[in-house]
Amino acid sequence: MSIEQQRKKTKKYSRSLSLTTLGWELALPIFGGVLLGYQIDSKTAGSGYTFTFLLLLVGIFVGYYNLYKYIHLEMLRTKFKNRNTKNRSDE
């Protein structure tokens, strides 16, 4: 196997690994918000599920914001890569 093929294979694995983290970037803030809210509600008398619901919404917002940042970063990387490829072909 040539060095170029090994690089492509490694890049493919690292890209698929980074895509699997997208689910965690969404799920962890939501789960953390619910867990923290539940703990606060269990310590606070008479609050019902107020903090659980509030921190669930905050977790959803944070999770989707993380996804937005990741997607935006990937779009910038793709644009930069395409620009470099285009400049190399023009030379």
Backbone as CSV, one residue per row, in Angstrom:
resi,resn,N_x,N_y,N_z,CA_x,CA_y,CA_z,C_x,C_y,C_z
1,MET,0.846,-1.172,0.000,0.000,0.000,0.000,0.896,1.242,0.000
2,SER,0.613,2.162,-0.866,1.446,3.349,-0.970,1.146,4.324,0.175
3,ILE,2.014,5.280,0.326,1.856,6.284,1.385,0.609,7.123,1.145
4,GLU,0.339,7.444,-0.098,-0.851,8.246,-0.435,-2.137,7.502,-0.074
5,GLN,-2.169,6.203,-0.343,-3.354,5.409,0.004,-3.526,5.332,1.519
6,GLN,-2.421,5.229,2.253,-2.493,5.198,3.712,-3.021,6.525,4.259
7,ARG,-2.588,7.631,3.675,-3.074,8.944,4.102,-4.572,9.085,3.869
8,LYS,-5.022,8.637,2.696,-6.446,8.715,2.393,-7.260,7.865,3.359
9,LYS,-6.747,6.681,3.677,-7.439,5.785,4.594,-7.494,6.390,5.995
10,THR,-6.398,6.961,6.446,-6.351,7.597,7.758,-7.293,8.793,7.807
11,LYS,-7.312,9.589,6.747,-8.192,10.751,6.689,-9.653,10.318,6.711
12,LYS,-9.949,9.223,6.025,-11.319,8.709,5.995,-11.764,8.273,7.387
13,TYR,-10.885,7.573,8.105,-11.213,7.129,9.462,-11.372,8.308,10.410
14,SER,-10.500,9.291,10.312,-10.596,10.437,11.215,-11.853,11.246,10.926
15,ARG,-12.250,11.334,9.669,-13.478,12.061,9.328,-14.707,11.323,9.856
16,SER,-14.731,9.999,9.719,-15.881,9.244,10.220,-15.923,9.281,11.741
17,LEU,-14.777,9.300,12.381,-14.735,9.407,13.832,-15.264,10.764,14.287
18,SER,-14.898,11.820,13.577,-15.392,13.139,13.949,-16.903,13.251,13.733
19,LEU,-17.436,12.524,12.771,-18.883,12.556,12.549,-19.639,11.819,13.651
20,THR,-19.017,10.803,14.234,-19.687,10.095,15.324,-19.774,10.950,16.579
21,THR,-18.918,11.928,16.709,-18.969,12.796,17.880,-20.118,13.790,17.797
22,LEU,-20.712,13.953,16.631,-21.826,14.892,16.510,-22.984,14.519,17.420
23,GLY,-23.289,13.248,17.511,-24.367,12.804,18.386,-24.079,13.104,19.841
24,TRP,-22.827,12.905,20.239,-22.456,13.197,21.624,-22.502,14.685,21.906
25,GLU,-22.115,15.498,20.938,-22.151,16.947,21.132,-23.572,17.453,21.309
26,LEU,-24.539,16.733,20.789,-25.939,17.101,20.970,-26.510,16.474,22.237
27,ALA,-26.188,15.217,22.495,-26.821,14.479,23.593,-26.292,14.874,24.968
28,LEU,-25.005,15.101,25.092,-24.440,15.372,26.408,-24.961,16.654,27.059
29,PRO,-25.050,17.774,26.351,-25.620,18.958,27.008,-27.080,18.770,27.418
30,ILE,-27.836,18.046,26.610,-29.242,17.811,26.944,-29.329,16.928,28.183
31,PHE,-28.600,15.834,28.179,-28.615,14.934,29.326,-28.084,15.628,30.574
32,GLY,-27.007,16.369,30.431,-26.438,17.097,31.570,-27.401,18.130,32.134
33,GLY,-28.111,18.822,31.252,-29.099,19.801,31.710,-30.228,19.161,32.478
34,VAL,-30.731,18.043,31.975,-31.817,17.341,32.659,-31.333,16.806,34.006
35,LEU,-30.154,16.218,34.034,-29.617,15.665,35.274,-29.403,16.760,36.320
36,LEU,-28.783,17.843,35.920,-28.552,18.951,36.841,-29.876,19.561,37.311
37,GLY,-30.812,19.749,36.390,-32.119,20.292,36.760,-32.862,19.390,37.721
38,TYR,-32.781,18.096,37.495,-33.440,17.144,38.395,-32.823,17.196,39.786
39,GLN,-31.496,17.302,39.847,-30.823,17.395,41.142,-31.234,18.666,41.883
40,ILE,-31.304,19.772,41.183,-31.726,21.028,41.817,-33.173,20.921,42.281
41,ASP,-34.039,20.347,41.446,-35.452,20.195,41.825,-35.626,19.279,43.028
42,SER,-34.803,18.243,43.118,-34.946,17.333,44.258,-34.492,17.985,45.557
43,LYS,-33.610,18.959,45.488,-33.135,19.663,46.682,-34.035,20.842,47.054
44,THR,-34.785,21.353,46.086,-35.634,22.523,46.299,-37.073,22.060,46.507
45,ALA,-37.649,22.441,47.631,-39.029,22.043,47.929,-40.005,22.904,47.138
46,GLY,-40.997,22.268,46.560,-42.074,22.996,45.892,-41.772,23.479,44.489
47,SER,-40.631,23.127,43.924,-40.329,23.625,42.582,-40.872,22.709,41.497
48,GLY,-41.290,21.506,41.864,-41.798,20.574,40.856,-40.689,20.188,39.910
49,TYR,-40.926,20.399,38.619,-39.912,20.097,37.599,-39.472,21.362,36.872
50,THR,-39.511,22.465,37.567,-39.185,23.749,36.947,-37.757,23.788,36.430
51,PHE,-36.789,23.465,37.284,-35.387,23.530,36.872,-35.048,22.440,35.860
52,THR,-35.685,21.290,35.986,-35.454,20.222,35.016,-35.860,20.682,33.624
53,PHE,-37.039,21.265,33.525,-37.520,21.748,32.232,-36.675,22.910,31.716
54,LEU,-36.326,23.833,32.615,-35.532,24.995,32.210,-34.154,24.568,31.708
55,LEU,-33.492,23.687,32.450,-32.163,23.253,32.027,-32.217,22.284,30.847
56,LEU,-33.350,21.611,30.654,-33.532,20.827,29.429,-33.512,21.749,28.217
57,LEU,-34.230,22.861,28.304,-34.241,23.814,27.191,-32.861,24.423,26.961
58,VAL,-32.147,24.730,28.049,-30.790,25.259,27.911,-29.879,24.212,27.265
59,GLY,-30.023,22.950,27.682,-29.220,21.870,27.095,-29.498,21.689,25.617
60,ILE,-30.769,21.790,25.227,-31.113,21.690,23.801,-30.476,22.828,23.024
61,PHE,-30.564,24.042,23.569,-29.968,25.196,22.896,-28.455,25.030,22.755
62,VAL,-27.798,24.629,23.837,-26.338,24.460,23.809,-25.944,23.343,22.835
63,GLY,-26.695,22.244,22.838,-26.399,21.135,21.937,-26.499,21.537,20.473
64,TYR,-27.567,22.236,20.140,-27.716,22.656,18.743,-26.729,23.751,18.369
65,TYR,-26.347,24.573,19.327,-25.323,25.576,19.052,-23.984,24.889,18.755
66,ASN,-23.673,23.831,19.505,-22.453,23.060,19.227,-22.482,22.470,17.820
67,LEU,-23.631,21.933,17.422,-23.751,21.391,16.063,-23.573,22.485,15.012
68,TYR,-24.171,23.639,15.267,-24.040,24.761,14.333,-22.578,25.147,14.170
69,LYS,-21.853,25.263,15.291,-20.438,25.627,15.217,-19.643,24.572,14.450
70,TYR,-19.933,23.293,14.688,-19.200,22.222,14.010,-19.468,22.251,12.504
71,ILE,-20.727,22.398,12.130,-21.078,22.424,10.710,-20.468,23.644,10.028
72,HIS,-20.501,24.780,10.705,-19.911,25.999,10.146,-18.403,25.820,9.947
73,LEU,-17.739,25.207,10.917,-16.306,24.953,10.803,-16.002,24.012,9.646
74,GLU,-16.807,22.980,9.481,-16.598,22.043,8.365,-16.814,22.733,7.018
75,MET,-17.786,23.623,6.941,-18.012,24.357,5.692,-16.826,25.247,5.372
76,LEU,-16.258,25.904,6.394,-15.073,26.735,6.171,-13.878,25.890,5.738
77,ARG,-13.709,24.718,6.351,-12.615,23.840,5.954,-12.759,23.389,4.508
78,THR,-13.985,23.050,4.116,-14.234,22.611,2.747,-13.975,23.747,1.768
79,LYS,-14.430,24.946,2.115,-14.204,26.099,1.238,-12.713,26.383,1.102
80,PHE,-11.975,26.328,2.206,-10.534,26.556,2.175,-9.826,25.487,1.361
81,LYS,-10.242,24.238,1.530,-9.632,23.130,0.786,-9.899,23.287,-0.707
82,ASN,-11.133,23.644,-1.070,-11.464,23.844,-2.479,-10.698,25.014,-3.065
83,ARG,-10.513,26.074,-2.291,-9.771,27.236,-2.768,-8.313,26.858,-3.018
84,ASN,-7.721,26.090,-2.098,-6.330,25.664,-2.291,-6.186,24.732,-3.470
85,THR,-7.147,23.842,-3.659,-7.110,22.917,-4.795,-7.228,23.699,-6.109
86,LYS,-8.112,24.690,-6.115,-8.295,25.507,-7.315,-7.031,26.305,-7.627
87,ASN,-6.404,26.880,-6.614,-5.184,27.665,-6.824,-4.041,26.784,-7.335
88,ARG,-3.966,25.555,-6.870,-2.917,24.646,-7.343,-3.128,24.250,-8.789
89,SER,-4.396,24.086,-9.176,-4.675,23.692,-10.557,-4.468,24.867,-11.522
90,ASP,-4.588,26.104,-11.003,-4.386,27.275,-11.866,-2.914,27.521,-12.168
91,GLU,-2.032,27.015,-11.307,-0.590,27.283,-11.496,0.005,26.499,-12.608
